[in-house]
Amino acid sequence: MRTPAAQNDPDLAIDWRAAHAAVDLISGKWDLLVVAELTGRPRQYNDLLHTTGLDGKQLTRALRRLQNADLVKRMMQGSGQSARVFYSLTPHGRRLFVPLHALAEWWAHSSAADM
């Protein structure tokens, strides 16, 4: 599905269904906050609770949603009582940085940000 302008200018051609699917992957209320916290390094659940300010239910829901979208992975280190669980971005999740940065830049420089 292309817009009329895109039919005349190949540089404006966007697969809007793909764009919609991509936005849907990160449309949960807290998804972007969790992705942002995982951008720098793997984090433990309690660390994410503290840095995001979310409650356990909100964080668990966001992490599961992002794991199902293959944007976040859950890793265990050690075994038994000393096992530690870490969450990190997958390669697919790390690829979000560039478009999210572009979106943030667009917002920061748009007239809508002045409202």
Biopython code that builds the backbone (N, CA, C, O; Angstrom):
import numpy as np
from Bio.PDB.StructureBuilder import StructureBuilder

atoms = [
    (1, "MET", "N", (0.846, -1.170, 0.000)),
    (1, "MET", "CA", (0.000, 0.000, 0.000)),
    (1, "MET", "C", (0.895, 1.238, 0.000)),
    (1, "MET", "O", (1.673, 1.441, 0.932)),
    (2, "ARG", "N", (0.790, 2.055, -1.029)),
    (2, "ARG", "CA", (1.619, 3.255, -1.161)),
    (2, "ARG", "C", (0.735, 4.492, -1.217)),
    (2, "ARG", "O", (-0.404, 4.445, -1.681)),
    (3, "THR", "N", (1.282, 5.590, -0.737)),
    (3, "THR", "CA", (0.579, 6.862, -0.838)),
    (3, "THR", "C", (0.738, 7.387, -2.253)),
    (3, "THR", "O", (1.666, 6.977, -2.951)),
    (4, "PRO", "N", (-0.151, 8.297, -2.710)),
    (4, "PRO", "CA", (0.003, 8.859, -4.064)),
    (4, "PRO", "C", (1.359, 9.526, -4.268)),
    (4, "PRO", "O", (1.940, 9.392, -5.345)),
    (5, "ALA", "N", (1.883, 10.239, -3.275)),
    (5, "ALA", "CA", (3.188, 10.892, -3.422)),
    (5, "ALA", "C", (4.282, 9.857, -3.638)),
    (5, "ALA", "O", (5.223, 10.098, -4.394)),
    (6, "ALA", "N", (4.167, 8.717, -2.987)),
    (6, "ALA", "CA", (5.187, 7.679, -3.102)),
    (6, "ALA", "C", (5.191, 7.063, -4.497)),
    (6, "ALA", "O", (6.222, 6.573, -4.959)),
    (7, "GLN", "N", (4.058, 7.086, -5.159)),
    (7, "GLN", "CA", (4.007, 6.530, -6.513)),
    (7, "GLN", "C", (4.843, 7.363, -7.472)),
    (7, "GLN", "O", (5.363, 6.831, -8.453)),
    (8, "ASN", "N", (4.983, 8.655, -7.209)),
    (8, "ASN", "CA", (5.741, 9.548, -8.081)),
    (8, "ASN", "C", (7.191, 9.711, -7.644)),
    (8, "ASN", "O", (8.032, 10.112, -8.448)),
    (9, "ASP", "N", (7.497, 9.409, -6.391)),
    (9, "ASP", "CA", (8.850, 9.599, -5.852)),
    (9, "ASP", "C", (9.277, 8.335, -5.115)),
    (9, "ASP", "O", (8.808, 8.079, -4.006)),
    (10, "PRO", "N", (10.167, 7.537, -5.721)),
    (10, "PRO", "CA", (10.576, 6.280, -5.098)),
    (10, "PRO", "C", (11.220, 6.465, -3.726)),
    (10, "PRO", "O", (11.200, 5.540, -2.913)),
    (11, "ASP", "N", (11.794, 7.648, -3.450)),
    (11, "ASP", "CA", (12.402, 7.887, -2.142)),
    (11, "ASP", "C", (11.362, 7.964, -1.030)),
    (11, "ASP", "O", (11.693, 7.775, 0.141)),
    (12, "LEU", "N", (10.116, 8.238, -1.383)),
    (12, "LEU", "CA", (9.040, 8.322, -0.397)),
    (12, "LEU", "C", (8.262, 7.015, -0.256)),
    (12, "LEU", "O", (7.314, 6.935, 0.525)),
    (13, "ALA", "N", (8.657, 6.012, -0.997)),
    (13, "ALA", "CA", (7.936, 4.740, -0.959)),
    (13, "ALA", "C", (8.139, 4.061, 0.393)),
    (13, "ALA", "O", (9.267, 3.782, 0.800)),
    (14, "ILE", "N", (7.039, 3.804, 1.072)),
    (14, "ILE", "CA", (7.071, 3.145, 2.374)),
    (14, "ILE", "C", (6.065, 2.003, 2.348)),
    (14, "ILE", "O", (4.937, 2.162, 1.882)),
    (15, "ASP", "N", (6.479, 0.879, 2.842)),
    (15, "ASP", "CA", (5.546, -0.223, 3.019)),
    (15, "ASP", "C", (4.814, 0.050, 4.335)),
    (15, "ASP", "O", (5.314, -0.289, 5.408)),
    (16, "TRP", "N", (3.651, 0.651, 4.252)),
    (16, "TRP", "CA", (2.926, 1.084, 5.448)),
    (16, "TRP", "C", (2.489, -0.086, 6.312)),
    (16, "TRP", "O", (2.370, 0.060, 7.528)),
    (17, "ARG", "N", (2.253, -1.224, 5.721)),
    (17, "ARG", "CA", (1.897, -2.405, 6.533)),
    (17, "ARG", "C", (3.083, -2.848, 7.378)),
    (17, "ARG", "O", (2.920, -3.233, 8.535)),
    (18, "ALA", "N", (4.274, -2.792, 6.797)),
    (18, "ALA", "CA", (5.483, -3.142, 7.552)),
    (18, "ALA", "C", (5.720, -2.114, 8.652)),
    (18, "ALA", "O", (6.099, -2.476, 9.766)),
    (19, "ALA", "N", (5.501, -0.836, 8.350)),
    (19, "ALA", "CA", (5.671, 0.212, 9.364)),
    (19, "ALA", "C", (4.683, 0.001, 10.507)),
    (19, "ALA", "O", (5.045, 0.146, 11.675)),
    (20, "HIS", "N", (3.454, -0.335, 10.184)),
    (20, "HIS", "CA", (2.436, -0.584, 11.209)),
    (20, "HIS", "C", (2.836, -1.776, 12.069)),
    (20, "HIS", "O", (2.702, -1.728, 13.291)),
    (21, "ALA", "N", (3.318, -2.831, 11.452)),
    (21, "ALA", "CA", (3.749, -4.023, 12.207)),
    (21, "ALA", "C", (4.919, -3.684, 13.126)),
    (21, "ALA", "O", (4.983, -4.163, 14.258)),
    (22, "ALA", "N", (5.845, -2.856, 12.639)),
    (22, "ALA", "CA", (7.000, -2.470, 13.457)),
    (22, "ALA", "C", (6.568, -1.652, 14.665)),
    (22, "ALA", "O", (7.040, -1.891, 15.776)),
    (23, "VAL", "N", (5.685, -0.700, 14.459)),
    (23, "VAL", "CA", (5.196, 0.115, 15.567)),
    (23, "VAL", "C", (4.418, -0.747, 16.553)),
    (23, "VAL", "O", (4.497, -0.534, 17.763)),
    (24, "ASP", "N", (3.676, -1.707, 16.047)),
    (24, "ASP", "CA", (2.909, -2.602, 16.912)),
    (24, "ASP", "C", (3.818, -3.399, 17.852)),
    (24, "ASP", "O", (3.427, -3.711, 18.976)),
    (25, "LEU", "N", (5.032, -3.727, 17.392)),
    (25, "LEU", "CA", (5.973, -4.480, 18.229)),
    (25, "LEU", "C", (6.349, -3.748, 19.506)),
    (25, "LEU", "O", (6.628, -4.377, 20.527)),
    (26, "ILE", "N", (6.357, -2.426, 19.453)),
    (26, "ILE", "CA", (6.806, -1.638, 20.605)),
    (26, "ILE", "C", (5.704, -0.722, 21.128)),
    (26, "ILE", "O", (5.982, 0.320, 21.721)),
    (27, "SER", "N", (4.455, -1.117, 20.906)),
    (27, "SER", "CA", (3.347, -0.237, 21.255)),
    (27, "SER", "C", (2.843, -0.415, 22.679)),
    (27, "SER", "O", (1.941, 0.309, 23.101)),
    (28, "GLY", "N", (3.397, -1.355, 23.425)),
    (28, "GLY", "CA", (2.989, -1.498, 24.812)),
    (28, "GLY", "C", (3.360, -0.247, 25.587)),
    (28, "GLY", "O", (4.342, 0.423, 25.265)),
    (29, "LYS", "N", (2.577, 0.067, 26.607)),
    (29, "LYS", "CA", (2.748, 1.329, 27.334)),
    (29, "LYS", "C", (4.167, 1.538, 27.853)),
    (29, "LYS", "O", (4.652, 2.670, 27.859)),
    (30, "TRP", "N", (4.841, 0.479, 28.288)),
    (30, "TRP", "CA", (6.166, 0.611, 28.911)),
    (30, "TRP", "C", (7.287, 0.000, 28.083)),
    (30, "TRP", "O", (8.430, -0.044, 28.537)),
    (31, "ASP", "N", (6.985, -0.471, 26.882)),
    (31, "ASP", "CA", (7.972, -1.176, 26.064)),
    (31, "ASP", "C", (9.209, -0.327, 25.764)),
    (31, "ASP", "O", (10.337, -0.792, 25.927)),
    (32, "LEU", "N", (9.001, 0.897, 25.334)),
    (32, "LEU", "CA", (10.146, 1.744, 24.969)),
    (32, "LEU", "C", (11.002, 2.085, 26.176)),
    (32, "LEU", "O", (12.222, 2.198, 26.057)),
    (33, "LEU", "N", (10.386, 2.249, 27.325)),
    (33, "LEU", "CA", (11.139, 2.516, 28.546)),
    (33, "LEU", "C", (12.060, 1.340, 28.866)),
    (33, "LEU", "O", (13.223, 1.539, 29.219)),
    (34, "VAL", "N", (11.547, 0.126, 28.744)),
    (34, "VAL", "CA", (12.357, -1.064, 29.018)),
    (34, "VAL", "C", (13.457, -1.203, 27.966)),
    (34, "VAL", "O", (14.599, -1.507, 28.311)),
    (35, "VAL", "N", (13.137, -0.990, 26.711)),
    (35, "VAL", "CA", (14.156, -1.051, 25.647)),
    (35, "VAL", "C", (15.251, -0.034, 25.924)),
    (35, "VAL", "O", (16.435, -0.342, 25.785)),
    (36, "ALA", "N", (14.869, 1.169, 26.313)),
    (36, "ALA", "CA", (15.863, 2.211, 26.602)),
    (36, "ALA", "C", (16.785, 1.781, 27.740)),
    (36, "ALA", "O", (17.991, 2.016, 27.670)),
    (37, "GLU", "N", (16.249, 1.162, 28.777)),
    (37, "GLU", "CA", (17.067, 0.721, 29.907)),
    (37, "GLU", "C", (17.995, -0.427, 29.540)),
    (37, "GLU", "O", (19.039, -0.608, 30.167)),
    (38, "LEU", "N", (17.624, -1.196, 28.539)),
    (38, "LEU", "CA", (18.451, -2.331, 28.119)),
    (38, "LEU", "C", (19.439, -1.964, 27.019)),
    (38, "LEU", "O", (20.243, -2.802, 26.610)),
    (39, "THR", "N", (19.394, -0.739, 26.539)),
    (39, "THR", "CA", (20.254, -0.327, 25.426)),
    (39, "THR", "C", (21.734, -0.417, 25.780)),
    (39, "THR", "O", (22.538, -0.839, 24.949)),
    (40, "GLY", "N", (22.102, -0.036, 26.978)),
    (40, "GLY", "CA", (23.511, -0.002, 27.343)),
    (40, "GLY", "C", (24.125, -1.342, 27.678)),
    (40, "GLY", "O", (25.263, -1.623, 27.302)),
    (41, "ARG", "N", (23.370, -2.175, 28.389)),
    (41, "ARG", "CA", (23.942, -3.444, 28.850)),
    (41, "ARG", "C", (22.831, -4.340, 29.379)),
    (41, "ARG", "O", (21.717, -3.872, 29.614)),
    (42, "PRO", "N", (23.125, -5.637, 29.570)),
    (42, "PRO", "CA", (22.138, -6.521, 30.200)),
    (42, "PRO", "C", (21.833, -6.045, 31.614)),
    (42, "PRO", "O", (22.700, -5.503, 32.298)),
    (43, "ARG", "N", (20.600, -6.253, 32.041)),
    (43, "ARG", "CA", (20.185, -5.811, 33.373)),
    (43, "ARG", "C", (19.422, -6.939, 34.073)),
    (43, "ARG", "O", (18.772, -7.766, 33.434)),
    (44, "GLN", "N", (19.520, -6.945, 35.388)),
    (44, "GLN", "CA", (18.735, -7.881, 36.179)),
    (44, "GLN", "C", (17.355, -7.289, 36.420)),
    (44, "GLN", "O", (17.162, -6.076, 36.338)),
    (45, "TYR", "N", (16.403, -8.156, 36.717)),
    (45, "TYR", "CA", (15.020, -7.753, 36.909)),
    (45, "TYR", "C", (14.905, -6.649, 37.968)),
    (45, "TYR", "O", (14.272, -5.623, 37.723)),
    (46, "ASN", "N", (15.510, -6.854, 39.139)),
    (46, "ASN", "CA", (15.397, -5.859, 40.208)),
    (46, "ASN", "C", (16.029, -4.526, 39.819)),
    (46, "ASN", "O", (15.546, -3.466, 40.217)),
    (47, "ASP", "N", (17.097, -4.580, 39.048)),
    (47, "ASP", "CA", (17.713, -3.354, 38.549)),
    (47, "ASP", "C", (16.734, -2.621, 37.630)),
    (47, "ASP", "O", (16.592, -1.401, 37.711)),
    (48, "LEU", "N", (16.060, -3.375, 36.757)),
    (48, "LEU", "CA", (15.066, -2.768, 35.870)),
    (48, "LEU", "C", (13.895, -2.191, 36.658)),
    (48, "LEU", "O", (13.375, -1.130, 36.314)),
    (49, "LEU", "N", (13.480, -2.889, 37.716)),
    (49, "LEU", "CA", (12.411, -2.354, 38.567)),
    (49, "LEU", "C", (12.807, -0.990, 39.115)),
    (49, "LEU", "O", (12.019, -0.045, 39.096)),
    (50, "HIS", "N", (14.022, -0.906, 39.595)),
    (50, "HIS", "CA", (14.508, 0.334, 40.203)),
    (50, "HIS", "C", (14.667, 1.457, 39.180)),
    (50, "HIS", "O", (14.216, 2.578, 39.417)),
    (51, "THR", "N", (15.299, 1.167, 38.057)),
    (51, "THR", "CA", (15.596, 2.228, 37.088)),
    (51, "THR", "C", (14.375, 2.687, 36.301)),
    (51, "THR", "O", (14.304, 3.847, 35.893)),
    (52, "THR", "N", (13.415, 1.793, 36.082)),
    (52, "THR", "CA", (12.222, 2.185, 35.320)),
    (52, "THR", "C", (11.142, 2.790, 36.204)),
    (52, "THR", "O", (10.334, 3.594, 35.741)),
    (53, "GLY", "N", (11.127, 2.404, 37.481)),
    (53, "GLY", "CA", (10.069, 2.865, 38.370)),
    (53, "GLY", "C", (8.758, 2.126, 38.174)),
    (53, "GLY", "O", (7.736, 2.505, 38.747)),
    (54, "LEU", "N", (8.781, 1.077, 37.370)),
    (54, "LEU", "CA", (7.565, 0.285, 37.140)),
    (54, "LEU", "C", (7.322, -0.644, 38.315)),
    (54, "LEU", "O", (8.235, -0.940, 39.086)),
    (55, "ASP", "N", (6.080, -1.104, 38.445)),
    (55, "ASP", "CA", (5.845, -2.148, 39.440)),
    (55, "ASP", "C", (6.093, -3.498, 38.769)),
    (55, "ASP", "O", (6.242, -3.572, 37.549)),
    (56, "GLY", "N", (6.135, -4.547, 39.557)),
    (56, "GLY", "CA", (6.489, -5.868, 39.046)),
    (56, "GLY", "C", (5.589, -6.362, 37.929)),
    (56, "GLY", "O", (6.062, -6.967, 36.966)),
    (57, "LYS", "N", (4.294, -6.109, 38.051)),
    (57, "LYS", "CA", (3.349, -6.569, 37.035)),
    (57, "LYS", "C", (3.587, -5.856, 35.702)),
    (57, "LYS", "O", (3.573, -6.486, 34.644)),
    (58, "GLN", "N", (3.805, -4.543, 35.760)),
    (58, "GLN", "CA", (4.048, -3.775, 34.534)),
    (58, "GLN", "C", (5.336, -4.222, 33.854)),
    (58, "GLN", "O", (5.375, -4.402, 32.637)),
    (59, "LEU", "N", (6.395, -4.401, 34.652)),
    (59, "LEU", "CA", (7.683, -4.801, 34.090)),
    (59, "LEU", "C", (7.611, -6.194, 33.499)),
    (59, "LEU", "O", (8.099, -6.428, 32.393)),
    (60, "THR", "N", (7.004, -7.125, 34.231)),
    (60, "THR", "CA", (6.881, -8.497, 33.734)),
    (60, "THR", "C", (6.112, -8.528, 32.423)),
    (60, "THR", "O", (6.502, -9.230, 31.489)),
    (61, "ARG", "N", (5.028, -7.774, 32.346)),
    (61, "ARG", "CA", (4.217, -7.733, 31.122)),
    (61, "ARG", "C", (5.042, -7.177, 29.956)),
    (61, "ARG", "O", (5.003, -7.722, 28.853)),
    (62, "ALA", "N", (5.784, -6.102, 30.196)),
    (62, "ALA", "CA", (6.601, -5.503, 29.134)),
    (62, "ALA", "C", (7.705, -6.457, 28.693)),
    (62, "ALA", "O", (7.938, -6.622, 27.496)),
    (63, "LEU", "N", (8.388, -7.089, 29.651)),
    (63, "LEU", "CA", (9.461, -8.020, 29.294)),
    (63, "LEU", "C", (8.929, -9.201, 28.490)),
    (63, "LEU", "O", (9.553, -9.611, 27.511)),
    (64, "ARG", "N", (7.804, -9.742, 28.882)),
    (64, "ARG", "CA", (7.218, -10.875, 28.130)),
    (64, "ARG", "C", (6.827, -10.449, 26.725)),
    (64, "ARG", "O", (7.072, -11.170, 25.758)),
    (65, "ARG", "N", (6.229, -9.293, 26.618)),
    (65, "ARG", "CA", (5.827, -8.793, 25.298)),
    (65, "ARG", "C", (7.052, -8.612, 24.402)),
    (65, "ARG", "O", (7.028, -8.999, 23.234)),
    (66, "LEU", "N", (8.109, -8.032, 24.938)),
    (66, "LEU", "CA", (9.323, -7.809, 24.168)),
    (66, "LEU", "C", (10.050, -9.112, 23.850)),
    (66, "LEU", "O", (10.664, -9.234, 22.789)),
    (67, "GLN", "N", (9.987, -10.075, 24.749)),
    (67, "GLN", "CA", (10.578, -11.387, 24.462)),
    (67, "GLN", "C", (9.810, -12.080, 23.344)),
    (67, "GLN", "O", (10.414, -12.679, 22.454)),
    (68, "ASN", "N", (8.488, -12.005, 23.384)),
    (68, "ASN", "CA", (7.668, -12.620, 22.335)),
    (68, "ASN", "C", (7.901, -11.989, 20.972)),
    (68, "ASN", "O", (7.730, -12.638, 19.940)),
    (69, "ALA", "N", (8.290, -10.730, 20.976)),
    (69, "ALA", "CA", (8.588, -10.017, 19.720)),
    (69, "ALA", "C", (10.036, -10.219, 19.297)),
    (69, "ALA", "O", (10.464, -9.642, 18.297)),
    (70, "ASP", "N", (10.800, -11.020, 20.027)),
    (70, "ASP", "CA", (12.222, -11.274, 19.762)),
    (70, "ASP", "C", (13.054, -9.990, 19.824)),
    (70, "ASP", "O", (14.001, -9.817, 19.057)),
    (71, "LEU", "N", (12.689, -9.098, 20.743)),
    (71, "LEU", "CA", (13.457, -7.881, 20.945)),
    (71, "LEU", "C", (14.312, -7.961, 22.204)),
    (71, "LEU", "O", (15.331, -7.279, 22.316)),
    (72, "VAL", "N", (13.894, -8.798, 23.151)),
    (72, "VAL", "CA", (14.594, -8.979, 24.427)),
    (72, "VAL", "C", (14.780, -10.466, 24.668)),
    (72, "VAL", "O", (13.912, -11.275, 24.344)),
    (73, "LYS", "N", (15.935, -10.816, 25.248)),
    (73, "LYS", "CA", (16.156, -12.209, 25.625)),
    (73, "LYS", "C", (16.426, -12.293, 27.120)),
    (73, "LYS", "O", (16.964, -11.365, 27.725)),
    (74, "ARG", "N", (16.047, -13.406, 27.694)),
    (74, "ARG", "CA", (16.237, -13.699, 29.118)),
    (74, "ARG", "C", (17.371, -14.705, 29.222)),
    (74, "ARG", "O", (17.342, -15.751, 28.574)),
    (75, "MET", "N", (18.374, -14.387, 30.040)),
    (75, "MET", "CA", (19.535, -15.267, 30.177)),
    (75, "MET", "C", (19.743, -15.604, 31.649)),
    (75, "MET", "O", (19.571, -14.753, 32.522)),
    (76, "MET", "N", (20.110, -16.838, 31.909)),
    (76, "MET", "CA", (20.429, -17.244, 33.278)),
    (76, "MET", "C", (21.919, -17.498, 33.382)),
    (76, "MET", "O", (22.514, -18.130, 32.508)),
    (77, "GLN", "N", (22.525, -16.998, 34.465)),
    (77, "GLN", "CA", (23.929, -17.268, 34.754)),
    (77, "GLN", "C", (23.980, -18.018, 36.074)),
    (77, "GLN", "O", (23.335, -17.634, 37.050)),
    (78, "GLY", "N", (24.748, -19.078, 36.089)),
    (78, "GLY", "CA", (24.855, -19.892, 37.294)),
    (78, "GLY", "C", (23.705, -20.883, 37.371)),
    (78, "GLY", "O", (22.905, -21.013, 36.445)),
    (79, "SER", "N", (23.646, -21.580, 38.504)),
    (79, "SER", "CA", (22.577, -22.560, 38.700)),
    (79, "SER", "C", (22.209, -22.623, 40.176)),
    (79, "SER", "O", (22.936, -22.135, 41.042)),
    (80, "GLY", "N", (21.079, -23.227, 40.433)),
    (80, "GLY", "CA", (20.634, -23.377, 41.815)),
    (80, "GLY", "C", (20.338, -22.037, 42.466)),
    (80, "GLY", "O", (19.800, -21.127, 41.834)),
    (81, "GLN", "N", (20.698, -21.931, 43.742)),
    (81, "GLN", "CA", (20.423, -20.716, 44.509)),
    (81, "GLN", "C", (21.211, -19.510, 44.006)),
    (81, "GLN", "O", (20.777, -18.372, 44.180)),
    (82, "SER", "N", (22.349, -19.747, 43.392)),
    (82, "SER", "CA", (23.175, -18.635, 42.928)),
    (82, "SER", "C", (22.849, -18.193, 41.498)),
    (82, "SER", "O", (23.537, -17.338, 40.942)),
    (83, "ALA", "N", (21.803, -18.771, 40.904)),
    (83, "ALA", "CA", (21.429, -18.403, 39.539)),
    (83, "ALA", "C", (20.967, -16.954, 39.495)),
    (83, "ALA", "O", (20.220, -16.496, 40.360)),
    (84, "ARG", "N", (21.416, -16.259, 38.491)),
    (84, "ARG", "CA", (21.019, -14.858, 38.280)),
    (84, "ARG", "C", (20.416, -14.734, 36.893)),
    (84, "ARG", "O", (20.932, -15.299, 35.928)),
    (85, "VAL", "N", (19.330, -13.998, 36.801)),
    (85, "VAL", "CA", (18.631, -13.802, 35.532)),
    (85, "VAL", "C", (18.918, -12.391, 35.032)),
    (85, "VAL", "O", (18.791, -11.411, 35.765)),
    (86, "PHE", "N", (19.307, -12.319, 33.769)),
    (86, "PHE", "CA", (19.579, -11.050, 33.118)),
    (86, "PHE", "C", (18.687, -10.921, 31.889)),
    (86, "PHE", "O", (18.305, -11.915, 31.270)),
    (87, "TYR", "N", (18.369, -9.693, 31.556)),
    (87, "TYR", "CA", (17.633, -9.391, 30.334)),
    (87, "TYR", "C", (18.511, -8.499, 29.472)),
    (87, "TYR", "O", (19.197, -7.609, 29.976)),
    (88, "SER", "N", (18.484, -8.746, 28.172)),
    (88, "SER", "CA", (19.250, -7.927, 27.241)),
    (88, "SER", "C", (18.503, -7.832, 25.920)),
    (88, "SER", "O", (17.594, -8.613, 25.640)),
    (89, "LEU", "N", (18.907, -6.865, 25.122)),
    (89, "LEU", "CA", (18.324, -6.745, 23.796)),
    (89, "LEU", "C", (18.906, -7.822, 22.884)),
    (89, "LEU", "O", (20.091, -8.143, 22.971)),
    (90, "THR", "N", (18.092, -8.362, 22.035)),
    (90, "THR", "CA", (18.560, -9.277, 20.997)),
    (90, "THR", "C", (19.177, -8.429, 19.887)),
    (90, "THR", "O", (19.038, -7.206, 19.903)),
    (91, "PRO", "N", (19.850, -9.049, 18.931)),
    (91, "PRO", "CA", (20.339, -8.263, 17.785)),
    (91, "PRO", "C", (19.190, -7.499, 17.099)),
    (91, "PRO", "O", (19.357, -6.357, 16.674)),
    (92, "HIS", "N", (18.041, -8.146, 17.005)),
    (92, "HIS", "CA", (16.849, -7.519, 16.416)),
    (92, "HIS", "C", (16.434, -6.302, 17.257)),
    (92, "HIS", "O", (16.068, -5.263, 16.709)),
    (93, "GLY", "N", (16.492, -6.434, 18.564)),
    (93, "GLY", "CA", (16.151, -5.328, 19.460)),
    (93, "GLY", "C", (17.153, -4.187, 19.383)),
    (93, "GLY", "O", (16.770, -3.019, 19.452)),
    (94, "ARG", "N", (18.434, -4.516, 19.241)),
    (94, "ARG", "CA", (19.462, -3.476, 19.138)),
    (94, "ARG", "C", (19.303, -2.653, 17.866)),
    (94, "ARG", "O", (19.682, -1.482, 17.821)),
    (95, "ARG", "N", (18.744, -3.271, 16.841)),
    (95, "ARG", "CA", (18.531, -2.551, 15.580)),
    (95, "ARG", "C", (17.454, -1.476, 15.712)),
    (95, "ARG", "O", (17.300, -0.640, 14.821)),
    (96, "LEU", "N", (16.711, -1.492, 16.814)),
    (96, "LEU", "CA", (15.708, -0.449, 17.058)),
    (96, "LEU", "C", (16.332, 0.904, 17.358)),
    (96, "LEU", "O", (15.688, 1.937, 17.176)),
    (97, "PHE", "N", (17.583, 0.911, 17.818)),
    (97, "PHE", "CA", (18.197, 2.159, 18.257)),
    (97, "PHE", "C", (18.161, 3.236, 17.184)),
    (97, "PHE", "O", (17.774, 4.368, 17.473)),
    (98, "VAL", "N", (18.544, 2.924, 15.982)),
    (98, "VAL", "CA", (18.624, 3.933, 14.918)),
    (98, "VAL", "C", (17.247, 4.523, 14.603)),
    (98, "VAL", "O", (17.114, 5.747, 14.604)),
    (99, "PRO", "N", (16.216, 3.714, 14.333)),
    (99, "PRO", "CA", (14.920, 4.346, 14.039)),
    (99, "PRO", "C", (14.326, 5.071, 15.249)),
    (99, "PRO", "O", (13.657, 6.091, 15.078)),
    (100, "LEU", "N", (14.552, 4.571, 16.463)),
    (100, "LEU", "CA", (14.023, 5.263, 17.642)),
    (100, "LEU", "C", (14.756, 6.581, 17.873)),
    (100, "LEU", "O", (14.151, 7.576, 18.273)),
    (101, "HIS", "N", (16.059, 6.580, 17.618)),
    (101, "HIS", "CA", (16.828, 7.822, 17.725)),
    (101, "HIS", "C", (16.321, 8.834, 16.700)),
    (101, "HIS", "O", (16.164, 10.014, 17.013)),
    (102, "ALA", "N", (16.069, 8.377, 15.488)),
    (102, "ALA", "CA", (15.549, 9.267, 14.443)),
    (102, "ALA", "C", (14.173, 9.810, 14.836)),
    (102, "ALA", "O", (13.882, 10.982, 14.599)),
    (103, "LEU", "N", (13.340, 8.982, 15.426)),
    (103, "LEU", "CA", (12.023, 9.417, 15.865)),
    (103, "LEU", "C", (12.140, 10.464, 16.973)),
    (103, "LEU", "O", (11.417, 11.460, 16.970)),
    (104, "ALA", "N", (13.041, 10.239, 17.908)),
    (104, "ALA", "CA", (13.262, 11.198, 18.991)),
    (104, "ALA", "C", (13.788, 12.519, 18.433)),
    (104, "ALA", "O", (13.357, 13.588, 18.864)),
    (105, "GLU", "N", (14.706, 12.453, 17.490)),
    (105, "GLU", "CA", (15.239, 13.671, 16.868)),
    (105, "GLU", "C", (14.141, 14.420, 16.123)),
    (105, "GLU", "O", (14.058, 15.646, 16.195)),
    (106, "TRP", "N", (13.313, 13.688, 15.418)),
    (106, "TRP", "CA", (12.205, 14.307, 14.696)),
    (106, "TRP", "C", (11.309, 15.049, 15.682)),
    (106, "TRP", "O", (10.931, 16.195, 15.438)),
    (107, "TRP", "N", (10.970, 14.406, 16.787)),
    (107, "TRP", "CA", (10.098, 15.035, 17.767)),
    (107, "TRP", "C", (10.757, 16.260, 18.397)),
    (107, "TRP", "O", (10.114, 17.295, 18.579)),
    (108, "ALA", "N", (12.019, 16.139, 18.723)),
    (108, "ALA", "CA", (12.727, 17.240, 19.363)),
    (108, "ALA", "C", (12.792, 18.471, 18.465)),
    (108, "ALA", "O", (12.842, 19.598, 18.958)),
    (109, "HIS", "N", (12.790, 18.261, 17.157)),
    (109, "HIS", "CA", (12.918, 19.372, 16.220)),
    (109, "HIS", "C", (11.605, 19.732, 15.538)),
    (109, "HIS", "O", (11.590, 20.562, 14.629)),
    (110, "SER", "N", (10.510, 19.125, 15.961)),
    (110, "SER", "CA", (9.235, 19.414, 15.320)),
    (110, "SER", "C", (8.524, 20.533, 16.069)),
    (110, "SER", "O", (8.809, 20.805, 17.236)),
    (111, "SER", "N", (7.615, 21.158, 15.386)),
    (111, "SER", "CA", (6.831, 22.204, 16.044)),
    (111, "SER", "C", (5.888, 21.601, 17.077)),
    (111, "SER", "O", (5.461, 22.295, 18.000)),
    (112, "ALA", "N", (5.555, 20.315, 16.935)),
    (112, "ALA", "CA", (4.659, 19.657, 17.882)),
    (112, "ALA", "C", (5.296, 19.580, 19.269)),
    (112, "ALA", "O", (4.586, 19.556, 20.275)),
    (113, "ALA", "N", (6.619, 19.543, 19.330)),
    (113, "ALA", "CA", (7.314, 19.472, 20.633)),
    (113, "ALA", "C", (7.165, 20.769, 21.413)),
    (113, "ALA", "O", (7.348, 20.788, 22.630)),
    (114, "ASP", "N", (6.833, 21.857, 20.716)),
    (114, "ASP", "CA", (6.676, 23.145, 21.377)),
    (114, "ASP", "C", (5.291, 23.340, 21.968)),
    (114, "ASP", "O", (5.055, 24.327, 22.665)),
    (115, "MET", "N", (4.375, 22.427, 21.709)),
    (115, "MET", "CA", (3.010, 22.554, 22.223)),
    (115, "MET", "C", (2.934, 22.397, 23.707)),
    (115, "MET", "O", (1.848, 22.478, 24.281)),
]
sb = StructureBuilder()
sb.init_structure("model")
sb.init_model(0)
sb.init_chain("A")
sb.init_seg("    ")
for serial, (resi, resn, name, xyz) in enumerate(atoms, 1):
    if name == "N":
        sb.init_residue(resn, " ", resi, " ")
    sb.init_atom(name, np.array(xyz, "f"), 0.0, 1.0, " ", f" {name:<3s}", serial, name[0])
structure = sb.get_structure()
